[in-house]
Amino acid sequence: MGSQGGTGPRIDSEIDTELRPAVAEPLLSPPPGIRFAGIGDEAAPDLAGQIRAHQLLGWSAIELRDIDGTAVADLDEAAFDRVVTALHEARLDVVCINSRIANWARPITGDFELDYGELERLAPMCAALGTRHIRVMSYPNDPGAPLDEPEWARRTISRMTRLAQQAEDAGLVLLHENCAGWAGADPARTLRLLAEVDSPALRLLFDTGNGVAYGYEAYDLLSELVTWVDHVQVKDARAEAGDAVYTLPGEGSCRVADCLGLLLDQGHAGTWTIEPHRAVRPHEGRTDAGSNGIDEFVRYGRALERLTTRLPAATATHREAVR
């Protein structure tokens, strides 16, 4: 990837991260055309806690991953019906479902039927929840018996082509995240994947904070892929002793403010979803921090609200672009 500095303005160090208490209404509005949301299980394992966190923020949208430790696709009919009812009563819109399709736990040599079946189950669930968006990745290599790069690429593109066709037939959009997988950290591979799959059902989800863990500069990656980004997940981190230490947005090394400013400059509209990775990290087994999980989630949301008010004049350009 490119140099640490990149080519755009760097303003993270200027962000005022003083936070205010949570209230029932959002203190600060997002930029025009942008909506705030959060990945619910980063606040609490149970749906009631996830809903409560969003109500404290005053946000009207949520992104779903796990409910009480169970992936959305694995919920039985009764449990799923309860989720739909609770979200409807809370007036929370679902903007995306974070699936396990092609993710860090499903290498390219694994059983494709797991992904095909999960997408098949999610299609009617998405319809019931009112969303078309499903987060996917692009298959990590087999850690025990890795394929050579050309074969890894061939199999990934073949599988993603089949999944995109399945999604297109169901009226869904797969959002590929810059995370684990063949195309996760390399813009040339990502662009090749998009070109060869060649489907309106495959677009990009950009996570601002994945670069520290996966060894690339987020702003540089975004600069090459920004026109393909339909959805954003916001987190921030810095490297300490070889590990990613997650911070409030604007306090790490991921140039979150610059990334968001670049998106606005390019006329991006959509949802910015917080994924704090602070008190709760479900993928690491840290699933229940009690009330501290909700408190930290709300604190994180307030920090994002404040950060967006300090973005450069890109917001004026964006206001014109989304009219």
N, C-alpha and C positions, 0 to 999 in steps of 0.2 A: 504494500500500500504506500501512499504518499507520505510526505514528511509530517512531523508532529504539528507543524504550524498550519498547514493547509493554505488556502488562498483567500478565505473570507475573513470578515471582521471577527475578532475574538472578544466576547463581552461577558463570559461567565463570571469573571472576577468582579464585575461591577454589580452583580445581582444582590439586592438586599434580601436576605433570607429571614428577616424578622417575621414571625408568624403570629396570627391572631387566633383567638378561640374559635372552635367550630360553632356554627349557628345553622338555623334551618334554611337560610337563604345563602346563595353564593355571595361572598363579599366582592369578588371581582369577576367580571364577565370575560369569556374567552374572546380572542380575535374574531372578527366577522367570518362566518362560514365554518367555524371550528366549534366542536362540542367536547366537553370534558366527560370522561368516564373512568372507571377503575376495574381491574381484574378482581372480582369479588373475593376469591379465596386468599388474596393477599391481605385481606382485612380480618377474615374469620372463616373457619371451616363450614359453619352452618349458614344457611341462607338468611336466617333472621339477622345474624350479625353482619352479613354482607349488605343486606338492604339497609340496616341501621347506619352503617358507615356512609353510604351514599346519601341517605336522608340528612345526616349531619352536615355533609358538604353542600347540600342543596342541589345536587346533580341529578339529572333525569335519565341517565343512561348507565348501563353496566355491561361488562364483558364477563362471560362465564367460562370457567374451566372445571373446577371440582366443586361438588356439594357434599359436605361431610366426608371428604376423601374419595368420593366416587366421581369419575369422569362423567360428563353430561351424557355421552353416548351409552354409558352402562347403567343409567338410571332405569328402573323398571317403570311400567306405565303409571302406576299409582303415584310413585315418587315424582315422576316428571310432571304429572298433572298438578301436583301440589306446588311445584316450582312455577309453572305457568300462572296458576291462580295467585300465588303470593306476589309475583312480579307485577301482574296486572293490578292487583289491589294497591300496590305501592307506587303505581304509575311510573315504573322503571322500564325503559326500552332496552332491549338487548341489541348491542351493536356488532357483536362478534362472539363466536364460540371457539375457544382454544382447544383444538383437537390434538390427538397423539399421532396423527397421520404423518409418516416419514420423519418423526421427531428423533431426539437424541437417544431414545431407548429402542428404536427400530432400525437396525442397520440395513444396508442395501441387500444383504444376503438373507434377510428374514422373510417371513411369510407375507406375501403381498395381500393375501386374503384378509389379514387383519386390518389393513388400510381400506381396502375396497368395502369390507363389511362395516367399518366404522362410518365411512361416508354414506353408505346406504341407510344406516340407522339415523344419522344426523339430518338427512334431508327432510323428513316430515317434522322432526323436532325444530329445525330452523323455521319451517313454515308456521308452526304453532307459536314460536317465540317472535316471529316477525323480523328475522334477520336473514340476509343472504350470505353473510361472511363467515368463513371458517379458516382459522389459522392453521397452516401446515409448515413443514420444513422440507428438506430434500435429501434425506437418507445419509447418515454418517457411514463411513466405510466400516467393514467388519474389523473389529479390533483384534481378533485372534488370527484371522486369515484374510488380510486386506487384499482387495482387488487392485490391479494396476489402474492408473487413472483413466485411460480410455474405456476400459470395461465398466468401471464405476460410473463414468459419465453416461455411457450407452444405456446401462440399466436404469439409471436415475431418470433420464429423459424419457425412456419408454414407459416407465411407471407413471411419471407425472403427466404424460400425454393421456394415458388411460384415465387417470383420476380427473384431469381437467375436462375430458369429454363426459365423464359421469356427472361431474358438477354442472357442466353446461346444460346437460339434459334435464337436470333437476332445478335449473334456475338459480344456481349458487355460484359464488365466487370464492376460489381458494386464494388465500393471502399468504404468500411465501415469506417467512421471517428470516432475517439475516442472523442466523443462529447456527445450530449444528446442521451438517449436511454438505453435500457436494457443492452446492451453490451458495452456501451460507455466508461466506466471508470474502468472496472473490467477485468483483463486479463483472468481469469478463464472463465468468461461468454463469452468473445470474442472467446477464443479457442473452447468452447462448440458450439458456433454459427457456426464457420467454420467447425467443425467436423460433426455436425448434418445436416447442409445444404449440405455439401460435394459436392461442385460444383466449377469447375475452373472459373466460372463467379462471384465468390465472393472472393475478396481479401481485403487488408487493406490500408487505407489512414491514415498516422500518422501526426497529427498536434502537433508541438512541444510546442505550447503555451496554450493548453486547460486545462492543469492540474490546473492552479491557479483558474480558474472559477469553475471547477468541483471537486476540492478537492482531487487531487492525484498528485504524483510525475511523471512527464513525462518520465524521464530517466528510472525509475523503470518499468513503464508500457512497454516502448519500449524494455527493456531487455528481456521481456518474449514473445514479439510478433514480433521481428525484422525480422524473416525469412518469415513472411507473408506480409510484407510491400512492396507495389508496387509504392506508390506515397507519397510525403511529402508536407505538407503545413508548412511554417515557420512563426511563430510569437513568441513573447516573452512578458512576463508580470511579475509584482510583485504584491503582495497583500498589499493594504493600506486601513485600516479601513473596512475590510471585502469585499472590492471591488477589481476587477482586474484592474490594471493600466497598459496599454500596452506601451511597450518600444521598442527601436531599438533592433534588434537581438544581443544578447550578453550582454545587459545591464539589463535584468530582472533576475528572479530566476529560469527560466525554463531549464537551462543547455543546451541551444541550441547547442553550439559548441560540447559538449559531446555527445549529441544525434546524430548529423550529423557525428561525428567521429565514433560512434558505427555502424551506418549504413554502412559507408565505410569499416570498419573492416569486416563486414559480406558480403562484395561483392555487396552491393546494387548499382543498376544503375537505372536511371530514372529522373524524373523531381522534382526539389525543387521549389515550388511556394510560393511567398511571399503573406501574408495576414496581412498587417500591423495593421489594427484596430486602426489607429491613427487619421488622419484628417477625414476619412470617415469610417462609420460603418453602412452599409446598413441594417443589421438585427435590429438595434436600431433606424432606421429612419434618421440617419445622412448620407445623400446621396450626398450632393453637397457642397464641400468646395471651389469651384472655382479653380483658379490656384493653390491654396495651397494644394489641394488634389493631384494634379499631382506632385508638387514639393516634397511633403512628401513621396509619393510613390517612386519617383526616389531616394530620399535620403535613403529610407529604402533598396532599391535594392543595392545601393552602399555599404551600411553597410553589407549586406549579402556577397557581393563579397569580401570585406575585411576580414570578419570573416572566410571565407573558406580558405583563404591563411594562416591562423594561426592554422588550424587544425593540430593535431599531425601526426606522421609518418604513420598513418592509410592510408594516400593517396598513399603511396608507395605500401602497401599491396593491396589496392583497384586497383591500376593500373595493377597489375598482375592478379587480379581476373577477371577483365572485358575484358582481352585480348581474 
